[in-house]
Amino acid sequence: MDNNNSGVAIRRTSSSIISPTNSTTSNIPVEDDEYGEDFDLSISSHKRKQSGIPLEVAEGMSRASMEPSLEQIADDEEEGFISERRQSLPRIQSSSRLSALRPASPIPEFDEIFDGENRRFRYASSIKFLSTRNILILAFITVLAIVITIHTPSQPDPGVDVSRPVEADAPTEDGESHFEDVGPGLEFYTEVDHVRYYKSPDKMKEMKSEGPTPADRELGGMHVFKNVCLTNNIDAMSYENDPTTSLRGLIYFTRDQEHNSQRCVPCSNSENMDRWDGTYEDEKVVKHKCGMNGLHTMYATSAGDWSNCILEDENTQLMKKFGQTQSPTNVTSVHFFQAPTFLLQFNAFDMESALFDMLMTYLPFWKKYELNEFPFTSLISHSVKGCISHSHHPFCELLHQMAAFWEVQDLSWESNENTLYCYKTLYYNQVGYNRNLEHEGHVTKEVFGGLRENLFNRFGLPRRRTIEAREKDAAIQGQDLLGTKIILYDKTSRDETHWTDMEAVITEAKSLDKYKDVTFVVVKDFDDLSVAHQARTFNEADAVVMVHGQHMANAIYAVDGTSFVGVGCSGTVPLIGNPRFMELMDSSYKHVSKCKEDNEDETEACTVCQDDDHFTMTLLAFEKMIDDVMAK
């Protein structure tokens, strides 16, 4: 069927008019052994096969008394015989135009039988037939026939394909319209570039979800789902503590939960859900499995069932209580992606979390896929729209520069309250799976070093990654690796924890003779620097001293042997301070926090905290910190 047409295929049928030259009609048998009262009918029938008179006209001639024999005679013999007999047979002439086209018939006309007075019989018969009783009977029969006709299903023309009904407003310009019988309803969608667009969830046939199954038996952290839909947690972006864009709802289609009134409510984000089959506290409330970190499960029998379920007041209130209000809230259309799709999910508000929650899980898969072939052809990111295609978000820029997905297509999506996004095959890189690098061997030094070499080349960073390479370059250029460059950042430009007297302490330290070969570089605000500029700043540093924050993720651009110092009031060590990460970097980390009460001699490198958001550092504490950095 041509999908650019109306969707109805017309099949041509042969004409009901039989050609006079057709072999099946040119051999009509006639009686030739004897002739009697039916002889003229034989003549007439035989002559009709030779003439060009259509059967529609020929049906006006009576063939009721014709008795054809099983034998045939030759045409030349028959013609002579017919000619002789025709001279002796009387003909009844007719004024009808049809008479001129056909031979005479032995059957008399009506007027010839009932001429003159006998015609009164005909009139009387007509009057009798048109009596009141007969008219009523005729009217009843007519009405009954009409009723039967109306209520009898019409049979389709065999030349018309009705297996695909057509909607008047079905769009066909940019894609294909499809219909499938699925029971009581019909599935209707328009497909463009492997995406099926449904104008209503009711137009979808029932789906059955599958998974999760491991994307790779040798590597953990990536899962494959079949026939699922994704939603966005709109509460998570406004969490008072640690807002995030890394939470999604997963609609899992099954009839196992159809009698559970809370089937569409996801569990709260209060627990670490590291396994799909784990047992968590909220299961007692929602009466179903919770899912895993970053992907909280909801159950439904269909897209329409899920939409109706979340609109129930009890479920709406429970989702608000859990901080799990989902979008879309009222599904009126569905986009169903047919191509295998990768879910790119990370916290766009925190570059450091994105690095450890997403990239540290994905790295070994990236290394394997770039050597072979990516199992998915498209990518969807609800964390940052157009992350791979056009976004300048720092983490998206990192992924782009490292060619994390090569030629995988970055899918576009609409931000509205009515469109639900579903996937025939979904690859989920589990958020936080390798956040603390606890899966030994998942990210090797070789793989991580290869990533950094790639980034150094793509960003055109000036310093070589390894100490050996830098020493070799210095020897070629006749230079010594003397001096120390320290990058410092106090975060005073942001409404967060910051170091209030950093620049004053640095000014005092510069006057000390022991720091004459030290270059102190103060960064005012990393948000004012491009991604490339931030990468270059960290690459040029021998040591980085900064207040805790997402800017520390730029450590990935630093050279081997860099010393990192995190400063603040909290004793919580940031993610880059993980000893396993420092081992991958061939670097070191020191954490400086609030001074203890017994630090009267000020020999400890620590901070003096006015409150949780403001702190200072004495000159002696600063000297201790810098001396430790230079010793390494």
C-alpha positions in Angstrom: 0.0 0.0 0.0 1.2 3.5 -0.8 1.3 5.2 2.6 1.1 8.6 1.0 -2.4 7.9 -0.1 -5.5 7.8 1.9 -4.7 4.4 3.3 -7.3 2.5 1.3 -6.1 0.1 -1.4 -8.4 -0.3 -4.5 -8.2 -3.6 -6.3 -9.4 -3.7 -9.9 -12.0 -6.4 -10.8 -12.7 -7.8 -14.3 -15.7 -6.5 -16.2 -19.0 -8.3 -15.9 -19.4 -8.0 -19.7 -18.3 -11.1 -21.5 -16.5 -10.6 -24.8 -18.3 -12.1 -27.8 -14.9 -13.5 -29.0 -14.3 -15.3 -25.8 -13.8 -19.0 -26.4 -16.2 -19.9 -23.6 -19.1 -18.2 -25.3 -18.3 -18.9 -29.0 -19.0 -22.7 -28.5 -22.5 -22.6 -27.2 -24.1 -25.9 -28.3 -27.3 -25.9 -30.4 -29.6 -28.6 -31.4 -29.1 -29.7 -35.0 -30.5 -33.3 -35.3 -34.2 -32.4 -35.5 -36.1 -29.2 -35.6 -39.5 -28.4 -34.2 -41.2 -25.7 -32.2 -37.9 -24.8 -30.5 -35.9 -24.6 -33.7 -36.1 -20.8 -33.9 -34.7 -20.5 -30.5 -31.7 -22.6 -31.6 -31.3 -20.3 -34.5 -31.6 -17.2 -32.4 -29.2 -18.5 -29.8 -26.6 -19.5 -32.4 -26.8 -16.2 -34.2 -26.3 -14.3 -30.9 -22.9 -16.0 -30.4 -21.8 -14.6 -33.8 -23.2 -11.1 -33.3 -21.8 -8.4 -31.1 -24.9 -8.1 -28.9 -23.9 -7.8 -25.2 -25.4 -10.3 -22.8 -27.3 -7.5 -21.1 -29.3 -6.9 -24.2 -29.5 -10.6 -25.0 -31.1 -11.3 -21.6 -34.2 -9.6 -23.0 -34.6 -12.6 -25.2 -36.2 -15.7 -23.8 -34.0 -18.8 -23.6 -36.3 -20.7 -21.3 -37.3 -23.4 -23.8 -34.0 -23.9 -25.4 -32.7 -27.5 -25.0 -29.1 -27.6 -26.2 -27.7 -30.9 -27.4 -24.3 -32.1 -26.5 -23.3 -32.2 -30.2 -22.2 -29.3 -32.4 -22.5 -28.7 -36.2 -20.2 -27.0 -38.5 -21.0 -23.3 -39.2 -21.1 -23.6 -43.0 -23.5 -26.6 -42.8 -25.7 -24.9 -40.3 -25.9 -21.6 -42.2 -27.4 -23.2 -45.3 -29.9 -25.2 -43.3 -31.0 -22.1 -41.3 -31.3 -20.0 -44.5 -33.7 -22.6 -46.0 -35.8 -22.9 -42.9 -36.1 -19.1 -42.4 -37.9 -18.7 -45.8 -40.8 -20.8 -44.5 -41.2 -19.4 -41.0 -43.5 -16.4 -40.3 -42.1 -13.6 -38.2 -43.9 -11.4 -35.7 -42.7 -7.8 -36.1 -42.2 -5.5 -33.1 -42.1 -1.8 -33.0 -39.4 -1.9 -30.3 -35.9 -0.8 -31.3 -34.7 -4.1 -29.9 -36.6 -5.9 -32.6 -34.3 -4.4 -35.2 -31.3 -5.9 -33.4 -32.6 -9.4 -32.9 -34.2 -12.2 -34.9 -37.9 -12.8 -34.8 -39.2 -14.6 -31.8 -42.0 -17.2 -31.9 -43.3 -15.9 -28.5 -46.2 -13.4 -29.2 -46.4 -10.0 -27.6 -49.0 -9.1 -25.0 -50.9 -6.7 -27.2 -51.3 -9.5 -29.8 -52.8 -11.8 -27.3 -55.2 -9.3 -25.6 -56.3 -7.1 -28.5 -59.7 -5.4 -28.8 -62.3 -6.4 -26.2 -59.9 -8.9 -24.6 -58.0 -5.9 -23.2 -60.8 -5.3 -20.7 -59.5 -8.4 -18.9 -56.1 -6.7 -18.5 -57.7 -3.5 -17.1 -59.9 -5.5 -14.7 -56.8 -7.4 -13.5 -55.0 -4.2 -12.8 -57.9 -2.8 -10.9 -58.2 -6.0 -8.8 -54.5 -6.0 -8.1 -54.6 -2.4 -6.9 -57.2 -3.1 -4.2 -56.8 -1.5 -0.8 -55.8 -4.9 0.8 -53.1 -5.5 -1.7 -51.7 -2.0 -1.4 -51.4 -2.4 2.4 -49.7 -5.8 1.9 -47.3 -4.3 -0.6 -46.5 -1.3 1.8 -45.8 -3.7 4.7 -43.5 -5.8 2.6 -41.7 -2.6 1.4 -41.2 -1.3 5.0 -40.0 -4.7 6.2 -37.4 -4.9 3.3 -36.1 -1.4 4.3 -35.7 -2.4 8.0 -33.9 -5.6 7.1 -31.6 -3.6 4.7 -30.7 -1.1 7.4 -29.9 -3.6 10.1 -28.0 -6.0 7.9 -24.2 -5.5 7.9 -23.0 -4.6 4.5 -20.4 -6.8 2.9 -17.3 -5.0 1.7 -16.5 -4.7 -1.9 -13.9 -7.4 -2.7 -12.0 -4.7 -4.6 -11.5 -2.5 -1.6 -9.1 -3.2 1.3 -10.8 -2.3 4.5 -8.3 -4.0 6.9 -6.8 -0.5 7.6 -9.5 2.1 8.5 -8.7 5.7 7.7 -9.2 8.6 10.0 -10.0 11.9 8.3 -7.3 13.8 10.2 -4.6 11.1 10.0 -1.3 12.8 9.2 0.6 11.2 6.3 2.8 13.9 5.0 5.9 13.2 7.2 5.4 9.6 8.1 3.4 6.5 7.9 0.0 5.8 9.3 -0.4 2.3 10.8 -3.5 0.4 12.1 -3.5 -2.9 13.8 -6.4 -5.0 15.1 -5.8 -5.5 18.8 -9.1 -6.6 20.1 -11.8 -4.2 21.0 -9.9 -1.1 19.8 -7.5 -0.1 17.0 -3.9 1.0 17.3 -3.2 4.2 15.4 0.0 6.1 15.2 2.3 8.1 12.8 5.9 6.9 12.6 8.7 9.3 11.8 12.4 8.4 12.2 11.7 5.3 14.3 9.4 7.2 16.7 5.7 6.4 16.9 3.5 9.3 17.7 0.2 8.5 19.4 -2.4 11.3 19.7 -3.9 9.4 22.7 -2.7 6.7 25.0 -5.9 4.8 24.2 -4.6 4.4 20.6 -1.7 2.2 21.9 -2.0 -1.5 22.2 -1.3 -3.1 25.6 2.4 -3.5 26.3 4.3 -6.0 28.5 7.5 -4.8 30.1 10.6 -6.9 30.5 13.9 -6.5 32.4 16.1 -5.5 33.8 18.7 -7.7 32.2 22.5 -7.0 32.3 23.8 -5.1 29.2 27.0 -7.0 29.6 27.6 -10.1 31.6 31.1 -9.1 32.5 30.4 -5.5 33.5 27.9 -4.3 36.1 26.0 -1.1 36.3 24.1 -1.0 33.0 20.6 -2.6 32.6 18.3 -3.2 29.6 14.5 -2.7 29.8 11.9 -3.5 27.2 8.6 -1.6 26.6 8.8 0.9 29.4 8.0 4.6 29.8 9.9 7.3 31.7 8.7 10.2 33.8 10.5 13.1 35.5 10.5 13.9 39.2 9.6 17.6 39.3 9.9 17.8 43.1 13.6 16.7 43.0 14.8 19.9 41.4 13.5 21.9 44.3 14.7 19.7 47.2 15.9 21.9 50.0 19.0 19.9 50.4 20.8 18.6 47.3 18.4 19.4 44.5 19.0 17.0 41.6 18.0 16.3 38.0 18.9 12.6 38.2 15.6 11.1 39.4 13.3 9.4 36.9 10.1 7.3 37.3 9.9 4.1 35.3 6.5 2.9 34.3 6.6 -0.9 34.2 3.7 -2.5 32.3 2.2 -5.7 33.9 -1.1 -7.0 35.1 0.5 -8.4 38.3 -0.3 -5.1 40.1 -3.6 -4.2 38.5 -5.5 -4.6 41.8 -3.0 -2.5 43.8 -4.5 1.0 44.1 -1.0 2.5 44.9 0.7 0.7 41.9 1.5 4.1 40.2 3.1 5.6 43.3 7.0 5.5 43.4 8.9 5.0 46.6 10.6 8.0 48.2 14.2 8.9 47.6 15.1 8.4 51.3 17.1 5.1 50.9 20.0 4.0 48.9 18.5 1.5 46.5 21.5 -0.2 44.9 19.7 -3.3 43.6 16.5 -3.8 41.6 15.5 -6.8 43.6 16.4 -5.2 47.0 13.9 -4.8 49.9 13.2 -1.3 51.0 11.0 0.4 53.7 8.6 2.2 51.4 7.5 -1.1 49.8 5.2 -1.6 52.9 3.3 1.6 51.8 3.1 1.3 48.0 2.9 -2.5 48.1 5.3 -3.0 45.2 9.1 -3.1 44.5 10.8 0.3 44.5 13.3 -0.1 41.7 16.9 1.3 42.0 18.8 4.5 42.5 17.8 7.1 39.9 15.0 5.0 38.5 11.9 4.6 40.8 9.4 2.0 39.6 5.7 2.5 39.1 3.3 -0.1 37.7 0.4 0.0 35.3 -1.5 -2.0 32.7 -1.2 0.7 30.1 -0.2 4.3 29.7 -3.8 5.4 30.2 -4.1 3.3 33.3 -1.0 5.0 34.8 -2.3 8.5 33.9 -5.7 7.8 35.6 -4.0 6.2 38.6 -1.8 9.2 39.5 -4.7 11.6 39.3 -6.5 9.8 42.1 -6.4 12.2 45.1 -4.9 9.6 47.6 -2.1 8.8 45.2 -1.4 12.5 44.4 -1.0 13.3 48.1 1.2 10.3 48.7 3.5 11.3 45.8 3.8 14.8 47.2 4.6 13.4 50.7 7.4 11.3 49.2 8.7 14.2 47.1 7.9 12.2 44.0 5.5 14.2 42.0 5.9 13.0 38.4 5.6 14.7 35.0 3.6 14.4 32.8 0.6 14.7 35.1 -2.2 14.2 32.5 -1.2 12.1 29.5 -2.8 13.1 26.2 -0.1 11.9 23.8 2.7 9.3 23.7 6.0 9.2 21.9 7.2 5.6 21.5 10.8 5.3 20.5 11.5 2.1 18.5 15.3 2.3 18.2 17.5 1.1 21.2 18.0 4.2 23.4 20.5 5.1 26.1 19.2 7.0 29.1 21.8 9.7 29.9 21.1 10.6 33.5 23.1 12.7 36.0 22.7 15.6 38.4 23.1 18.8 36.3 23.4 20.9 39.5 26.6 19.2 40.6 29.4 18.5 38.2 31.3 16.4 40.8 28.3 14.2 41.4 27.8 13.8 37.6 31.4 12.7 37.2 31.2 10.0 39.9 27.5 9.0 39.6 27.4 8.6 35.8 30.9 8.6 34.2 32.6 6.2 36.7 29.9 3.6 35.9 29.9 4.2 32.1 33.7 4.3 31.4 34.3 0.6 30.9 31.3 0.3 28.6 32.6 3.3 26.6 36.0 1.7 26.2 34.4 -1.6 25.0 31.8 0.0 22.7 34.3 2.4 21.0 36.4 -0.7 20.0 33.4 -2.6 18.7 29.9 -1.1 18.3 27.4 0.7 20.4 24.3 -1.4 21.0 22.1 1.7 21.1 21.6 4.1 18.3 19.9 7.0 20.1 20.2 8.8 23.4 17.8 10.7 25.6 18.8 13.2 28.3 16.2 14.7 30.6 18.9 16.0 32.9 20.1 18.5 30.3 18.2 19.0 27.1 20.4 18.5 24.0 23.3 17.4 26.2 25.4 15.8 23.5 24.2 17.8 20.5 24.4 21.4 21.5 24.6 22.0 25.3 27.5 23.9 26.9 27.0 22.4 30.3 30.4 21.5 31.7 29.6 17.8 32.1 28.0 17.6 28.6 31.0 19.3 27.2 33.3 16.7 28.8 31.2 13.9 27.3 31.2 15.6 23.9 35.0 16.1 23.9 35.7 12.5 25.0 33.4 11.2 22.2 31.4 9.3 24.9 28.7 8.3 22.4 30.3 8.8 19.0 27.6 9.1 16.4 24.7 8.1 18.6 21.7 10.4 18.0 20.7 12.8 20.8 16.9 12.7 20.8 14.9 15.9 21.2 12.0 16.1 23.6 9.2 18.5 24.5 8.9 19.9 28.0 5.2 19.7 28.7 2.7 18.1 31.1 0.9 16.0 28.5 3.5 13.9 26.6 4.7 10.6 27.8 8.0 9.1 26.5 8.2 5.4 26.1 10.9 3.1 24.8 10.9 -0.3 23.1 14.5 -0.9 24.3 16.0 1.2 27.0 19.6 1.1 28.3 20.0 2.4 31.8 23.4 3.4 33.2 22.6 3.0 36.9 23.1 6.3 38.8 25.6 6.0 41.6 26.5 2.3 40.9 30.3 3.1 41.1 30.1 6.4 42.9 32.6 5.4 45.6 34.7 3.2 43.2 33.9 0.2 45.4 33.6 -2.2 42.4 37.3 -3.2 42.1 38.5 -3.4 38.5 35.4 -1.7 37.1 37.5 1.4 36.2 41.1 0.5 35.7 44.1 2.9 35.7 44.6 2.2 32.1 41.1 3.1 31.1 41.0 6.2 33.2 44.4 7.3 32.0 43.3 6.8 28.4 40.2 9.0 29.1 42.4 11.8 30.5 44.9 11.6 27.6 41.9 12.0 25.2 40.6 15.1 27.1 44.1 16.6 27.2 44.4 16.4 23.5 40.9 17.5 22.7 41.1 20.6 24.9 44.7 21.3 23.8 46.0 21.4 27.4 49.6 22.7 27.7 51.0 20.2 30.3 51.6 16.5 29.7 49.7 14.2 31.9 52.5 12.1 33.4 55.5 13.3 35.4 57.8 11.3 33.1 56.4 13.0 30.0 56.8 16.5 31.5 60.4 15.8 32.6 61.1 14.7 29.0 59.6 17.8 27.6 61.6 20.0 30.0 64.8 18.3 29.1 64.2 18.9 25.4 63.4 22.6 26.0 66.3 23.0 28.4 64.1 24.0 31.3 63.9 23.0 34.9 60.7 21.9 36.7 61.2 24.5 39.4 58.6 26.6 41.1 55.1 25.7 42.3 51.8 27.1 41.1 48.9 26.9 43.5 45.3 27.6 42.5 43.0 28.9 45.2 39.2 29.5 45.3 37.2 30.9 48.2 33.7 30.7 46.8 32.8 34.2 48.2 31.0 34.9 44.9 28.4 32.3 45.8 25.8 32.1 48.5 27.3 29.0 50.0 30.1 28.1 52.4 33.1 30.4 51.7 36.4 31.4 53.1 36.0 35.0 54.2 39.7 36.1 54.6 41.5 34.0 52.0 43.1 36.8 50.0 44.3 38.6 53.2 46.1 35.4 54.3 47.6 34.9 50.9 49.0 38.5 50.9 50.7 37.8 54.2 52.1 34.5 53.0 53.6 36.1 49.9 55.9 38.2 52.1 57.5 35.1 53.5 60.8 34.2 52.0 60.1 30.5 51.9 57.3 31.1 49.4 59.4 33.1 46.9 59.1 30.4 44.3 55.4 29.9 44.8 52.9 31.4 42.5 49.5 31.9 44.1 46.6 32.2 41.6 43.1 33.2 43.0 40.0 32.3 41.0 37.2 34.7 41.5 34.3 32.6 40.1 34.5 29.5 38.0 31.1 30.2 36.6 32.7 33.1 34.7 35.1 30.7 33.0 34.4 28.5 29.9 34.8 24.8 30.3 38.1 25.0 28.3 39.4 27.8 30.6 38.5 25.8 33.7 40.3 22.8 32.3 43.4 24.8 31.5 43.4 26.4 35.0 43.5 23.0 36.7 46.0 21.6 34.2 48.5 24.4 35.0 48.3 23.8 38.7 50.8 21.9 40.9 48.4 22.2 43.8 44.7 23.1 44.1 43.4 24.6 47.4 39.6 25.2 47.3 36.4 25.3 49.3 34.4 22.2 48.7 32.1 22.3 45.6 31.3 20.9 42.2 34.2 22.8 40.6 36.5 20.2 42.1 35.4 17.8 39.3 37.9 19.7 37.1 40.5 17.6 38.8 40.1 15.3 35.9 42.1 17.8 33.8 45.0 18.1 36.3 48.3 16.4 35.7 49.5 13.4 37.6 51.1 14.3 41.0 48.8 17.2 41.7 48.1 17.9 45.3 44.5 18.6 46.2 43.3 20.3 49.4 39.6 20.7 50.4 38.9 23.5 52.9 35.7 24.0 54.9 34.0 23.5 58.2 32.5 20.1 57.5 34.5 17.0 58.1 32.9 15.3 55.1 35.4 14.4 52.5 34.3 15.3 48.9 34.2 12.6 46.2 37.5 13.5 44.6 39.1 12.9 48.0 38.4 9.1 47.7 41.8 7.3 48.0 40.8 5.1 45.0 40.3 8.1 42.8 43.6 9.7 43.9 45.3 6.4 43.0 43.8 6.6 39.5 45.1 10.2 39.3 48.6 9.4 40.8 47.8 12.3 43.1 47.1 13.1 46.8 44.3 14.7 48.7 44.2 16.5 52.2 41.1 17.6 54.0 41.2 20.7 56.1 38.2 21.2 58.4 37.1 22.9 61.7 39.8 23.2 64.4 39.5 21.1 67.4 39.2 22.8 70.8 42.6 21.6 72.0 44.5 23.2 69.1 45.9 26.0 71.3 49.4 25.9 69.8 47.9 26.3 66.3 50.1 23.6 64.9 47.2 22.0 63.0 46.1 23.1 59.6 42.4 23.9 60.3 39.7 26.5 60.0 37.9 28.8 62.4 34.2 28.6 61.7 31.9 31.5 62.6 28.9 29.3 61.4 28.4 26.5 59.0 28.7 28.9 56.0 31.6 31.2 56.9 35.2 30.4 58.1 38.6 32.0 58.4 42.2 30.6 58.7 45.1 31.9 60.7 48.4 32.6 59.0 50.1 29.7 61.0 47.4 27.3 59.9 47.7 28.5 56.3 51.5 28.0 56.4 51.1 24.5 57.8 48.7 23.7 54.9 51.0 25.1 52.2 54.1 23.4 53.6 52.4 20.1 53.5 51.5 20.7 49.9 55.0 21.6 48.9 56.5 18.6 50.7 54.6 16.3 48.4 
